[in-house]
Amino acid sequence: LQHPRWAAPAAIWLVSRFGVGFLSNLLCKTLGRPAESASPEERDDLGFHLRSKNGPAWPLGLIAGAVAGASPGVAPCVLAALVLLLMAGSVRRDHRQQRRLQEAQLAQEPEKAGLQPPRAGGEASMVPERFLLAEGGDLERASQRFAATQLWREEHELDRVLSTPRPTFDKVKRLFPHFLHGRSRKGNVVRYERLGDIDAGRLAASGLSAVDLTNHLVFLAEYIFSHLDAHRPDAKVLVVCDVKGISIGSLKGEILSFLQMSTQVMQAHYPERMESMFIINAPFWFTSAWRVVGVLMAPQTRARIKILGANFQDELAAYIPPNGAPFEYVDGGGLPLGRDPQELSLLDFVRGLNSSLPHDP
């Protein structure tokens, strides 16, 4: 009895995928266990290191990722695991050093800002409830975190961000399609992002950096929470992130830096502002890759993220009324993306801010 010629390659294909899946999950659990009980400062250490990209794992990992994105057969799986292992080794190696640095910086921040952390017994009301929730009711830690956020807001002049022109707004919207569209069943704004549509080459040629993209998301957050929903102090946002078409090779350069930086900023300075996040049209390898990024997040934030494949409509319908969702994503949906009144109001708002800017002839 002879086996078909394709039997051996098929067996190798299956074994490789099971092996990579096992190694990826083992890696993620190894990193995840200490992160579960880590303080926000300790989780920030990991984010600080990942964002710095100083370790030797990064050039090797990015080369492997680029090759994996264009390789056939088993190669993407093997190289995906290599990327994850290299990243993890670099993170774990420098973790203690970055932790000491971060703790020293946090200890100095309240004094730099001229702020004294509120004391228990009468001054807890000075700390927004969402900071207390994010710190599990620990007033001292919530106070330090709030003081650091006040310092950050002062340094970045966020009290003026909604009255300052946004010259890169249209360019960011073209290169990174995203839209405000409808409300969740809890009444929160829904933001749709098409991360899979970002073209790394076009982004590099545009001159936009990860800082520009992150600042854009900060502007959107300020617009939603300080303008659109200013009357709702407990307002949140629900995010639907479409990663259709994404490859491991595309997670590099400014795109990768943007994901890390924006996650870090939102986690540190906008606690309890995310209702849920749905990552849809995710390829088979995305879950393992995301778990490595997930250790940067607080457990309660990570629990609100769902990674889904192409069958996501039922999950979305439980959080978003179908008639309030774009028809591109939900059967029986309403307006197309980009035509929701909230999105049109945002565009009008930015046009007003940019009216003083010189126009191209």
FENUR-V991204 format. One line per field, one symbol per residue. phi: phi as a letter, one per 30 degrees, with the letter a starting at -180 (. if undefined). psi: psi as a letter, one per 30 degrees, with the letter a starting at -180 (. if undefined). burial: b if it has 24 or more other ideal C-beta (glycine too) atoms within 12 Angstrom, else e. A space follows every 50 residues. Layout:
# FENUR-V991204
phi = ???
psi = ???
burial = ???
This chain:
# FENUR-V991204
phi = .cdeddddedddedddddddddddddddddddeddecddeddddedddde ddhdddddeddddddddddccdideeddddddeddddddddddceddddd ddddddddeedddiccedcdjjcdddceedddddciiddddddddddddd dddddchddcddbcecdceddddddbdabdaibddcjcdcccbcddcdcd ddddddidcdddddddddeddddddcbdcddcdcdbbcccccceidbedd dahdddddddddddddddcbdhccdabccchdddddedddddddddcded dddccccbddccddddddcbeedccdddcbdidcddejcdeddddddddd edddddddcdd
psi = kkklffeeeeeeeeeeeeeeeeeeeeeeeeeeeffeglleeeeeeeeeee ffhflffeeeeeeeeeeefgklbfeeeeeeeeeeeeeeeeeeegeeeeee eeeeeeffeeeefgkkkklkifgfffkkefeeefgggjeeeeeeeeeeee eeeeeghffgfggklifgeeeeeefiklkkjallfgglkkkkkieffkje eeeefffkleeeeeeeeeeeeeeeffdehffjfgkakkkjjjgkfkleff ilbfeeeeeeeeeeeeeefhkhfjelkjjlhklefeeeeeeeeffflkef eefgkkjlbfifeeeefffkkefglkfffkkglcllkfgkeeeeeeeeee eeegffkkkk.
burial = eeeeeeeeeeeeeeeebeebbebbeebbeebbeebeebbbbbbbbbbbbb bebebebbeebbebbbebbeeeeebbbbbbbbbbbbbbbbbbebbeebbe ebeeebeebeeeeebebbeeeeeeeebbebbbebbeeebbbbbbbbbbbb bbbeeeebeebbebebebbeebbebbbbbbbbbbeeebbbbbbbbbbbbb eebeeeebebebbbbbbbbbbbbbbbbbbeeeeebbbbbbbbbbebbbbb bbbbbbbbbbbbbbbbbbbbbbbbbbbbbbbbbebbbbbbbbbbbbbbee bbebbbbbeeebbebbeebbeeebbbebbbeebbbebeebebbeebeebb eebeeeeeeee
